[in-house]
Amino acid sequence: MNEMTVSVSGMKGEDCIQRIESALLSLNGIDRALADLNEETVTIVYDEDAIDPSAIMQTIEDAGYQPS
């Protein structure tokens, strides 16, 4: 398992956190996703053999947010 923390701009409240976490957790290979509104980050624990980090970033974008 690998862990990455992604800066995400555009999160405004609990609904945003749930939207991002749900989108990420729906992916095969994501073990854990924890969004932090104060830090504007999402920490993701994932199986590097099952999912590529670029797919994680795309999922955050698809949910309506800007990862960096």
mmCIF file of the N, C-alpha and C atoms, coordinates in Angstrom:
data_MODEL
# 
_entry.id   MODEL 
# 
loop_
_atom_site.group_PDB 
_atom_site.id 
_atom_site.type_symbol 
_atom_site.label_atom_id 
_atom_site.label_alt_id 
_atom_site.label_comp_id 
_atom_site.label_asym_id 
_atom_site.label_entity_id 
_atom_site.label_seq_id 
_atom_site.pdbx_PDB_ins_code 
_atom_site.Cartn_x 
_atom_site.Cartn_y 
_atom_site.Cartn_z 
_atom_site.occupancy 
_atom_site.B_iso_or_equiv 
_atom_site.pdbx_formal_charge 
_atom_site.auth_seq_id 
_atom_site.auth_comp_id 
_atom_site.auth_asym_id 
_atom_site.auth_atom_id 
_atom_site.pdbx_PDB_model_num 
ATOM 1   N N  . MET A 1 1  ? 0.840   -1.186 0.000   1.00 0.00 ? 1  MET A N  1 
ATOM 2   C CA . MET A 1 1  ? 0.000   0.000  0.000   1.00 0.00 ? 1  MET A CA 1 
ATOM 3   C C  . MET A 1 1  ? 0.886   1.252  0.000   1.00 0.00 ? 1  MET A C  1 
ATOM 4   N N  . ASN A 1 2  ? 0.465   2.224  -0.780  1.00 0.00 ? 2  ASN A N  1 
ATOM 5   C CA . ASN A 1 2  ? 1.110   3.532  -0.818  1.00 0.00 ? 2  ASN A CA 1 
ATOM 6   C C  . ASN A 1 2  ? 0.170   4.559  -0.231  1.00 0.00 ? 2  ASN A C  1 
ATOM 7   N N  . GLU A 1 3  ? 0.738   5.674  0.203   1.00 0.00 ? 3  GLU A N  1 
ATOM 8   C CA . GLU A 1 3  ? -0.059  6.783  0.710   1.00 0.00 ? 3  GLU A CA 1 
ATOM 9   C C  . GLU A 1 3  ? 0.367   8.052  -0.010  1.00 0.00 ? 3  GLU A C  1 
ATOM 10  N N  . MET A 1 4  ? -0.614  8.849  -0.408  1.00 0.00 ? 4  MET A N  1 
ATOM 11  C CA . MET A 1 4  ? -0.318  10.148 -0.996  1.00 0.00 ? 4  MET A CA 1 
ATOM 12  C C  . MET A 1 4  ? -1.275  11.176 -0.436  1.00 0.00 ? 4  MET A C  1 
ATOM 13  N N  . THR A 1 5  ? -0.788  12.405 -0.321  1.00 0.00 ? 5  THR A N  1 
ATOM 14  C CA . THR A 1 5  ? -1.624  13.510 0.114   1.00 0.00 ? 5  THR A CA 1 
ATOM 15  C C  . THR A 1 5  ? -1.689  14.507 -1.031  1.00 0.00 ? 5  THR A C  1 
ATOM 16  N N  . VAL A 1 6  ? -2.907  14.876 -1.401  1.00 0.00 ? 6  VAL A N  1 
ATOM 17  C CA . VAL A 1 6  ? -3.147  15.746 -2.535  1.00 0.00 ? 6  VAL A CA 1 
ATOM 18  C C  . VAL A 1 6  ? -3.809  17.027 -2.037  1.00 0.00 ? 6  VAL A C  1 
ATOM 19  N N  . SER A 1 7  ? -3.274  18.169 -2.466  1.00 0.00 ? 7  SER A N  1 
ATOM 20  C CA . SER A 1 7  ? -3.940  19.440 -2.194  1.00 0.00 ? 7  SER A CA 1 
ATOM 21  C C  . SER A 1 7  ? -5.152  19.541 -3.109  1.00 0.00 ? 7  SER A C  1 
ATOM 22  N N  . VAL A 1 8  ? -6.289  19.955 -2.533  1.00 0.00 ? 8  VAL A N  1 
ATOM 23  C CA . VAL A 1 8  ? -7.522  20.048 -3.309  1.00 0.00 ? 8  VAL A CA 1 
ATOM 24  C C  . VAL A 1 8  ? -8.165  21.396 -3.023  1.00 0.00 ? 8  VAL A C  1 
ATOM 25  N N  . SER A 1 9  ? -8.283  22.225 -4.056  1.00 0.00 ? 9  SER A N  1 
ATOM 26  C CA . SER A 1 9  ? -8.941  23.511 -3.861  1.00 0.00 ? 9  SER A CA 1 
ATOM 27  C C  . SER A 1 9  ? -10.411 23.394 -4.240  1.00 0.00 ? 9  SER A C  1 
ATOM 28  N N  . GLY A 1 10 ? -11.225 24.169 -3.558  1.00 0.00 ? 10 GLY A N  1 
ATOM 29  C CA . GLY A 1 10 ? -12.642 24.188 -3.867  1.00 0.00 ? 10 GLY A CA 1 
ATOM 30  C C  . GLY A 1 10 ? -13.519 23.502 -2.842  1.00 0.00 ? 10 GLY A C  1 
ATOM 31  N N  . MET A 1 11 ? -12.921 22.859 -1.835  1.00 0.00 ? 11 MET A N  1 
ATOM 32  C CA . MET A 1 11 ? -13.738 22.214 -0.807  1.00 0.00 ? 11 MET A CA 1 
ATOM 33  C C  . MET A 1 11 ? -14.311 23.292 0.114   1.00 0.00 ? 11 MET A C  1 
ATOM 34  N N  . LYS A 1 12 ? -15.629 23.262 0.319   1.00 0.00 ? 12 LYS A N  1 
ATOM 35  C CA . LYS A 1 12 ? -16.295 24.301 1.104   1.00 0.00 ? 12 LYS A CA 1 
ATOM 36  C C  . LYS A 1 12 ? -16.936 23.793 2.399   1.00 0.00 ? 12 LYS A C  1 
ATOM 37  N N  . GLY A 1 13 ? -17.255 22.504 2.461   1.00 0.00 ? 13 GLY A N  1 
ATOM 38  C CA . GLY A 1 13 ? -17.944 22.010 3.654   1.00 0.00 ? 13 GLY A CA 1 
ATOM 39  C C  . GLY A 1 13 ? -18.015 20.498 3.663   1.00 0.00 ? 13 GLY A C  1 
ATOM 40  N N  . GLU A 1 14 ? -18.828 19.994 4.577   1.00 0.00 ? 14 GLU A N  1 
ATOM 41  C CA . GLU A 1 14 ? -18.964 18.542 4.778   1.00 0.00 ? 14 GLU A CA 1 
ATOM 42  C C  . GLU A 1 14 ? -19.442 17.836 3.515   1.00 0.00 ? 14 GLU A C  1 
ATOM 43  N N  . ASP A 1 15 ? -20.321 18.469 2.748   1.00 0.00 ? 15 ASP A N  1 
ATOM 44  C CA . ASP A 1 15 ? -20.788 17.847 1.499   1.00 0.00 ? 15 ASP A CA 1 
ATOM 45  C C  . ASP A 1 15 ? -19.635 17.603 0.534   1.00 0.00 ? 15 ASP A C  1 
ATOM 46  N N  . CYS A 1 16 ? -18.711 18.548 0.465   1.00 0.00 ? 16 CYS A N  1 
ATOM 47  C CA . CYS A 1 16 ? -17.549 18.403 -0.421  1.00 0.00 ? 16 CYS A CA 1 
ATOM 48  C C  . CYS A 1 16 ? -16.666 17.240 0.032   1.00 0.00 ? 16 CYS A C  1 
ATOM 49  N N  . ILE A 1 17 ? -16.454 17.166 1.335   1.00 0.00 ? 17 ILE A N  1 
ATOM 50  C CA . ILE A 1 17 ? -15.645 16.075 1.887   1.00 0.00 ? 17 ILE A CA 1 
ATOM 51  C C  . ILE A 1 17 ? -16.273 14.738 1.532   1.00 0.00 ? 17 ILE A C  1 
ATOM 52  N N  . GLN A 1 18 ? -17.572 14.605 1.753   1.00 0.00 ? 18 GLN A N  1 
ATOM 53  C CA . GLN A 1 18 ? -18.238 13.337 1.467   1.00 0.00 ? 18 GLN A CA 1 
ATOM 54  C C  . GLN A 1 18 ? -18.201 13.012 -0.022  1.00 0.00 ? 18 GLN A C  1 
ATOM 55  N N  . ARG A 1 19 ? -18.361 14.016 -0.875  1.00 0.00 ? 19 ARG A N  1 
ATOM 56  C CA . ARG A 1 19 ? -18.343 13.790 -2.322  1.00 0.00 ? 19 ARG A CA 1 
ATOM 57  C C  . ARG A 1 19 ? -16.972 13.259 -2.770  1.00 0.00 ? 19 ARG A C  1 
ATOM 58  N N  . ILE A 1 20 ? -15.912 13.882 -2.303  1.00 0.00 ? 20 ILE A N  1 
ATOM 59  C CA . ILE A 1 20 ? -14.558 13.460 -2.685  1.00 0.00 ? 20 ILE A CA 1 
ATOM 60  C C  . ILE A 1 20 ? -14.246 12.080 -2.125  1.00 0.00 ? 20 ILE A C  1 
ATOM 61  N N  . GLU A 1 21 ? -14.507 11.873 -0.843  1.00 0.00 ? 21 GLU A N  1 
ATOM 62  C CA . GLU A 1 21 ? -14.205 10.574 -0.226  1.00 0.00 ? 21 GLU A CA 1 
ATOM 63  C C  . GLU A 1 21 ? -14.999 9.460  -0.886  1.00 0.00 ? 21 GLU A C  1 
ATOM 64  N N  . SER A 1 22 ? -16.272 9.685  -1.149  1.00 0.00 ? 22 SER A N  1 
ATOM 65  C CA . SER A 1 22 ? -17.101 8.653  -1.788  1.00 0.00 ? 22 SER A CA 1 
ATOM 66  C C  . SER A 1 22 ? -16.601 8.323  -3.187  1.00 0.00 ? 22 SER A C  1 
ATOM 67  N N  . ALA A 1 23 ? -16.248 9.354  -3.949  1.00 0.00 ? 23 ALA A N  1 
ATOM 68  C CA . ALA A 1 23 ? -15.747 9.125  -5.311  1.00 0.00 ? 23 ALA A CA 1 
ATOM 69  C C  . ALA A 1 23 ? -14.476 8.288  -5.281  1.00 0.00 ? 23 ALA A C  1 
ATOM 70  N N  . LEU A 1 24 ? -13.571 8.610  -4.369  1.00 0.00 ? 24 LEU A N  1 
ATOM 71  C CA . LEU A 1 24 ? -12.313 7.871  -4.298  1.00 0.00 ? 24 LEU A CA 1 
ATOM 72  C C  . LEU A 1 24 ? -12.523 6.446  -3.795  1.00 0.00 ? 24 LEU A C  1 
ATOM 73  N N  . LEU A 1 25 ? -13.347 6.289  -2.778  1.00 0.00 ? 25 LEU A N  1 
ATOM 74  C CA . LEU A 1 25 ? -13.574 4.956  -2.214  1.00 0.00 ? 25 LEU A CA 1 
ATOM 75  C C  . LEU A 1 25 ? -14.316 4.032  -3.174  1.00 0.00 ? 25 LEU A C  1 
ATOM 76  N N  . SER A 1 26 ? -14.956 4.595  -4.192  1.00 0.00 ? 26 SER A N  1 
ATOM 77  C CA . SER A 1 26 ? -15.639 3.752  -5.178  1.00 0.00 ? 26 SER A CA 1 
ATOM 78  C C  . SER A 1 26 ? -14.662 3.111  -6.162  1.00 0.00 ? 26 SER A C  1 
ATOM 79  N N  . LEU A 1 27 ? -13.420 3.578  -6.162  1.00 0.00 ? 27 LEU A N  1 
ATOM 80  C CA . LEU A 1 27 ? -12.412 3.041  -7.085  1.00 0.00 ? 27 LEU A CA 1 
ATOM 81  C C  . LEU A 1 27 ? -11.802 1.756  -6.542  1.00 0.00 ? 27 LEU A C  1 
ATOM 82  N N  . ASN A 1 28 ? -11.541 0.828  -7.436  1.00 0.00 ? 28 ASN A N  1 
ATOM 83  C CA . ASN A 1 28 ? -10.837 -0.394 -7.066  1.00 0.00 ? 28 ASN A CA 1 
ATOM 84  C C  . ASN A 1 28 ? -9.394  -0.034 -6.710  1.00 0.00 ? 28 ASN A C  1 
ATOM 85  N N  . GLY A 1 29 ? -8.923  -0.484 -5.561  1.00 0.00 ? 29 GLY A N  1 
ATOM 86  C CA . GLY A 1 29 ? -7.549  -0.248 -5.155  1.00 0.00 ? 29 GLY A CA 1 
ATOM 87  C C  . GLY A 1 29 ? -7.392  0.849  -4.117  1.00 0.00 ? 29 GLY A C  1 
ATOM 88  N N  . ILE A 1 30 ? -8.473  1.566  -3.816  1.00 0.00 ? 30 ILE A N  1 
ATOM 89  C CA . ILE A 1 30 ? -8.411  2.604  -2.775  1.00 0.00 ? 30 ILE A CA 1 
ATOM 90  C C  . ILE A 1 30 ? -8.795  1.964  -1.449  1.00 0.00 ? 30 ILE A C  1 
ATOM 91  N N  . ASP A 1 31 ? -7.879  2.038  -0.484  1.00 0.00 ? 31 ASP A N  1 
ATOM 92  C CA . ASP A 1 31 ? -8.129  1.453  0.830   1.00 0.00 ? 31 ASP A CA 1 
ATOM 93  C C  . ASP A 1 31 ? -8.751  2.478  1.774   1.00 0.00 ? 31 ASP A C  1 
ATOM 94  N N  . ARG A 1 32 ? -8.262  3.730  1.674   1.00 0.00 ? 32 ARG A N  1 
ATOM 95  C CA . ARG A 1 32 ? -8.737  4.766  2.582   1.00 0.00 ? 32 ARG A CA 1 
ATOM 96  C C  . ARG A 1 32 ? -8.621  6.124  1.902   1.00 0.00 ? 32 ARG A C  1 
ATOM 97  N N  . ALA A 1 33 ? -9.568  6.999  2.139   1.00 0.00 ? 33 ALA A N  1 
ATOM 98  C CA . ALA A 1 33 ? -9.531  8.373  1.639   1.00 0.00 ? 33 ALA A CA 1 
ATOM 99  C C  . ALA A 1 33 ? -10.049 9.278  2.748   1.00 0.00 ? 33 ALA A C  1 
ATOM 100 N N  . LEU A 1 34 ? -9.236  10.244 3.150   1.00 0.00 ? 34 LEU A N  1 
ATOM 101 C CA . LEU A 1 34 ? -9.603  11.128 4.245   1.00 0.00 ? 34 LEU A CA 1 
ATOM 102 C C  . LEU A 1 34 ? -9.364  12.575 3.819   1.00 0.00 ? 34 LEU A C  1 
ATOM 103 N N  . ALA A 1 35 ? -10.450 13.307 3.642   1.00 0.00 ? 35 ALA A N  1 
ATOM 104 C CA . ALA A 1 35 ? -10.365 14.717 3.258   1.00 0.00 ? 35 ALA A CA 1 
ATOM 105 C C  . ALA A 1 35 ? -10.289 15.584 4.501   1.00 0.00 ? 35 ALA A C  1 
ATOM 106 N N  . ASP A 1 36 ? -9.452  16.617 4.447   1.00 0.00 ? 36 ASP A N  1 
ATOM 107 C CA . ASP A 1 36 ? -9.285  17.563 5.541   1.00 0.00 ? 36 ASP A CA 1 
ATOM 108 C C  . ASP A 1 36 ? -9.646  18.951 5.027   1.00 0.00 ? 36 ASP A C  1 
ATOM 109 N N  . LEU A 1 37 ? -10.771 19.468 5.478   1.00 0.00 ? 37 LEU A N  1 
ATOM 110 C CA . LEU A 1 37 ? -11.272 20.753 5.007   1.00 0.00 ? 37 LEU A CA 1 
ATOM 111 C C  . LEU A 1 37 ? -10.347 21.903 5.399   1.00 0.00 ? 37 LEU A C  1 
ATOM 112 N N  . ASN A 1 38 ? -9.820  21.872 6.617   1.00 0.00 ? 38 ASN A N  1 
ATOM 113 C CA . ASN A 1 38 ? -8.949  22.951 7.094   1.00 0.00 ? 38 ASN A CA 1 
ATOM 114 C C  . ASN A 1 38 ? -7.652  23.032 6.296   1.00 0.00 ? 38 ASN A C  1 
ATOM 115 N N  . GLU A 1 39 ? -7.078  21.894 5.991   1.00 0.00 ? 39 GLU A N  1 
ATOM 116 C CA . GLU A 1 39 ? -5.817  21.858 5.247   1.00 0.00 ? 39 GLU A CA 1 
ATOM 117 C C  . GLU A 1 39 ? -6.027  21.869 3.737   1.00 0.00 ? 39 GLU A C  1 
ATOM 118 N N  . GLU A 1 40 ? -7.267  21.661 3.313   1.00 0.00 ? 40 GLU A N  1 
ATOM 119 C CA . GLU A 1 40 ? -7.618  21.520 1.891   1.00 0.00 ? 40 GLU A CA 1 
ATOM 120 C C  . GLU A 1 40 ? -6.773  20.428 1.228   1.00 0.00 ? 40 GLU A C  1 
ATOM 121 N N  . THR A 1 41 ? -6.759  19.259 1.889   1.00 0.00 ? 41 THR A N  1 
ATOM 122 C CA . THR A 1 41 ? -6.030  18.109 1.366   1.00 0.00 ? 41 THR A CA 1 
ATOM 123 C C  . THR A 1 41 ? -6.894  16.857 1.448   1.00 0.00 ? 41 THR A C  1 
ATOM 124 N N  . VAL A 1 42 ? -6.479  15.854 0.676   1.00 0.00 ? 42 VAL A N  1 
ATOM 125 C CA . VAL A 1 42 ? -7.059  14.518 0.782   1.00 0.00 ? 42 VAL A CA 1 
ATOM 126 C C  . VAL A 1 42 ? -5.884  13.551 0.887   1.00 0.00 ? 42 VAL A C  1 
ATOM 127 N N  . THR A 1 43 ? -5.920  12.717 1.919   1.00 0.00 ? 43 THR A N  1 
ATOM 128 C CA . THR A 1 43 ? -4.900  11.685 2.080   1.00 0.00 ? 43 THR A CA 1 
ATOM 129 C C  . THR A 1 43 ? -5.517  10.372 1.639   1.00 0.00 ? 43 THR A C  1 
ATOM 130 N N  . ILE A 1 44 ? -4.804  9.689  0.724   1.00 0.00 ? 44 ILE A N  1 
ATOM 131 C CA . ILE A 1 44 ? -5.323  8.477  0.102   1.00 0.00 ? 44 ILE A CA 1 
ATOM 132 C C  . ILE A 1 44 ? -4.337  7.337  0.321   1.00 0.00 ? 44 ILE A C  1 
ATOM 133 N N  . VAL A 1 45 ? -4.850  6.216  0.797   1.00 0.00 ? 45 VAL A N  1 
ATOM 134 C CA . VAL A 1 45 ? -4.060  4.990  0.902   1.00 0.00 ? 45 VAL A CA 1 
ATOM 135 C C  . VAL A 1 45 ? -4.565  4.074  -0.194  1.00 0.00 ? 45 VAL A C  1 
ATOM 136 N N  . TYR A 1 46 ? -3.642  3.633  -1.067  1.00 0.00 ? 46 TYR A N  1 
ATOM 137 C CA . TYR A 1 46 ? -4.057  2.874  -2.246  1.00 0.00 ? 46 TYR A CA 1 
ATOM 138 C C  . TYR A 1 46 ? -3.069  1.763  -2.565  1.00 0.00 ? 46 TYR A C  1 
ATOM 139 N N  . ASP A 1 47 ? -3.559  0.793  -3.325  1.00 0.00 ? 47 ASP A N  1 
ATOM 140 C CA . ASP A 1 47 ? -2.752  -0.330 -3.795  1.00 0.00 ? 47 ASP A CA 1 
ATOM 141 C C  . ASP A 1 47 ? -2.166  0.063  -5.147  1.00 0.00 ? 47 ASP A C  1 
ATOM 142 N N  . GLU A 1 48 ? -0.853  0.258  -5.178  1.00 0.00 ? 48 GLU A N  1 
ATOM 143 C CA . GLU A 1 48 ? -0.195  0.718  -6.399  1.00 0.00 ? 48 GLU A CA 1 
ATOM 144 C C  . GLU A 1 48 ? -0.281  -0.293 -7.545  1.00 0.00 ? 48 GLU A C  1 
ATOM 145 N N  . ASP A 1 49 ? -0.584  -1.526 -7.229  1.00 0.00 ? 49 ASP A N  1 
ATOM 146 C CA . ASP A 1 49 ? -0.750  -2.542 -8.281  1.00 0.00 ? 49 ASP A CA 1 
ATOM 147 C C  . ASP A 1 49 ? -2.151  -2.500 -8.893  1.00 0.00 ? 49 ASP A C  1 
ATOM 148 N N  . ALA A 1 50 ? -3.091  -1.849 -8.208  1.00 0.00 ? 50 ALA A N  1 
ATOM 149 C CA . ALA A 1 50 ? -4.478  -1.842 -8.667  1.00 0.00 ? 50 ALA A CA 1 
ATOM 150 C C  . ALA A 1 50 ? -4.907  -0.518 -9.294  1.00 0.00 ? 50 ALA A C  1 
ATOM 151 N N  . ILE A 1 51 ? -4.243  0.577  -8.917  1.00 0.00 ? 51 ILE A N  1 
ATOM 152 C CA . ILE A 1 51 ? -4.660  1.887  -9.431  1.00 0.00 ? 51 ILE A CA 1 
ATOM 153 C C  . ILE A 1 51 ? -3.459  2.805  -9.565  1.00 0.00 ? 51 ILE A C  1 
ATOM 154 N N  . ASP A 1 52 ? -3.503  3.626  -10.592 1.00 0.00 ? 52 ASP A N  1 
ATOM 155 C CA . ASP A 1 52 ? -2.436  4.571  -10.884 1.00 0.00 ? 52 ASP A CA 1 
ATOM 156 C C  . ASP A 1 52 ? -2.782  5.927  -10.250 1.00 0.00 ? 52 ASP A C  1 
ATOM 157 N N  . PRO A 1 53 ? -1.790  6.651  -9.723  1.00 0.00 ? 53 PRO A N  1 
ATOM 158 C CA . PRO A 1 53 ? -2.075  7.964  -9.143  1.00 0.00 ? 53 PRO A CA 1 
ATOM 159 C C  . PRO A 1 53 ? -2.778  8.932  -10.109 1.00 0.00 ? 53 PRO A C  1 
ATOM 160 N N  . SER A 1 54 ? -2.530  8.822  -11.392 1.00 0.00 ? 54 SER A N  1 
ATOM 161 C CA . SER A 1 54 ? -3.203  9.704  -12.349 1.00 0.00 ? 54 SER A CA 1 
ATOM 162 C C  . SER A 1 54 ? -4.709  9.458  -12.364 1.00 0.00 ? 54 SER A C  1 
ATOM 163 N N  . ALA A 1 55 ? -5.133  8.215  -12.145 1.00 0.00 ? 55 ALA A N  1 
ATOM 164 C CA . ALA A 1 55 ? -6.561  7.901  -12.070 1.00 0.00 ? 55 ALA A CA 1 
ATOM 165 C C  . ALA A 1 55 ? -7.177  8.508  -10.813 1.00 0.00 ? 55 ALA A C  1 
ATOM 166 N N  . ILE A 1 56 ? -6.416  8.564  -9.746  1.00 0.00 ? 56 ILE A N  1 
ATOM 167 C CA . ILE A 1 56 ? -6.878  9.181  -8.505  1.00 0.00 ? 56 ILE A CA 1 
ATOM 168 C C  . ILE A 1 56 ? -7.100  10.679 -8.731  1.00 0.00 ? 56 ILE A C  1 
ATOM 169 N N  . MET A 1 57 ? -6.127  11.322 -9.360  1.00 0.00 ? 57 MET A N  1 
ATOM 170 C CA . MET A 1 57 ? -6.235  12.752 -9.642  1.00 0.00 ? 57 MET A CA 1 
ATOM 171 C C  . MET A 1 57 ? -7.425  13.038 -10.558 1.00 0.00 ? 57 MET A C  1 
ATOM 172 N N  . GLN A 1 58 ? -7.629  12.184 -11.553 1.00 0.00 ? 58 GLN A N  1 
ATOM 173 C CA . GLN A 1 58 ? -8.740  12.372 -12.485 1.00 0.00 ? 58 GLN A CA 1 
ATOM 174 C C  . GLN A 1 58 ? -10.076 12.229 -11.765 1.00 0.00 ? 58 GLN A C  1 
ATOM 175 N N  . THR A 1 59 ? -10.164 11.321 -10.832 1.00 0.00 ? 59 THR A N  1 
ATOM 176 C CA . THR A 1 59 ? -11.404 11.115 -10.076 1.00 0.00 ? 59 THR A CA 1 
ATOM 177 C C  . THR A 1 59 ? -11.734 12.355 -9.245  1.00 0.00 ? 59 THR A C  1 
ATOM 178 N N  . ILE A 1 60 ? -10.716 12.970 -8.657  1.00 0.00 ? 60 ILE A N  1 
ATOM 179 C CA . ILE A 1 60 ? -10.941 14.199 -7.891  1.00 0.00 ? 60 ILE A CA 1 
ATOM 180 C C  . ILE A 1 60 ? -11.445 15.301 -8.822  1.00 0.00 ? 60 ILE A C  1 
ATOM 181 N N  . GLU A 1 61 ? -10.838 15.409 -10.008 1.00 0.00 ? 61 GLU A N  1 
ATOM 182 C CA . GLU A 1 61 ? -11.294 16.400 -10.997 1.00 0.00 ? 61 GLU A CA 1 
ATOM 183 C C  . GLU A 1 61 ? -12.722 16.115 -11.415 1.00 0.00 ? 61 GLU A C  1 
ATOM 184 N N  . ASP A 1 62 ? -13.029 14.853 -11.679 1.00 0.00 ? 62 ASP A N  1 
ATOM 185 C CA . ASP A 1 62 ? -14.368 14.464 -12.111 1.00 0.00 ? 62 ASP A CA 1 
ATOM 186 C C  . ASP A 1 62 ? -15.429 14.781 -11.049 1.00 0.00 ? 62 ASP A C  1 
ATOM 187 N N  . ALA A 1 63 ? -15.000 14.809 -9.784  1.00 0.00 ? 63 ALA A N  1 
ATOM 188 C CA . ALA A 1 63 ? -15.918 15.144 -8.691  1.00 0.00 ? 63 ALA A CA 1 
ATOM 189 C C  . ALA A 1 63 ? -16.146 16.660 -8.601  1.00 0.00 ? 63 ALA A C  1 
ATOM 190 N N  . GLY A 1 64 ? -15.368 17.430 -9.390  1.00 0.00 ? 64 GLY A N  1 
ATOM 191 C CA . GLY A 1 64 ? -15.592 18.869 -9.450  1.00 0.00 ? 64 GLY A CA 1 
ATOM 192 C C  . GLY A 1 64 ? -14.577 19.712 -8.693  1.00 0.00 ? 64 GLY A C  1 
ATOM 193 N N  . TYR A 1 65 ? -13.413 19.142 -8.380  1.00 0.00 ? 65 TYR A N  1 
ATOM 194 C CA . TYR A 1 65 ? -12.406 19.844 -7.590  1.00 0.00 ? 65 TYR A CA 1 
ATOM 195 C C  . TYR A 1 65 ? -11.075 19.890 -8.329  1.00 0.00 ? 65 TYR A C  1 
ATOM 196 N N  . GLN A 1 66 ? -10.183 20.771 -7.876  1.00 0.00 ? 66 GLN A N  1 
ATOM 197 C CA . GLN A 1 66 ? -8.888  20.935 -8.517  1.00 0.00 ? 66 GLN A CA 1 
ATOM 198 C C  . GLN A 1 66 ? -7.787  20.331 -7.655  1.00 0.00 ? 66 GLN A C  1 
ATOM 199 N N  . PRO A 1 67 ? -7.287  19.146 -8.021  1.00 0.00 ? 67 PRO A N  1 
ATOM 200 C CA . PRO A 1 67 ? -6.166  18.562 -7.282  1.00 0.00 ? 67 PRO A CA 1 
ATOM 201 C C  . PRO A 1 67 ? -4.840  19.150 -7.755  1.00 0.00 ? 67 PRO A C  1 
ATOM 202 N N  . SER A 1 68 ? -3.876  19.177 -6.855  1.00 0.00 ? 68 SER A N  1 
ATOM 203 C CA . SER A 1 68 ? -2.528  19.598 -7.260  1.00 0.00 ? 68 SER A CA 1 
ATOM 204 C C  . SER A 1 68 ? -1.481  18.877 -6.436  1.00 0.00 ? 68 SER A C  1 
# 
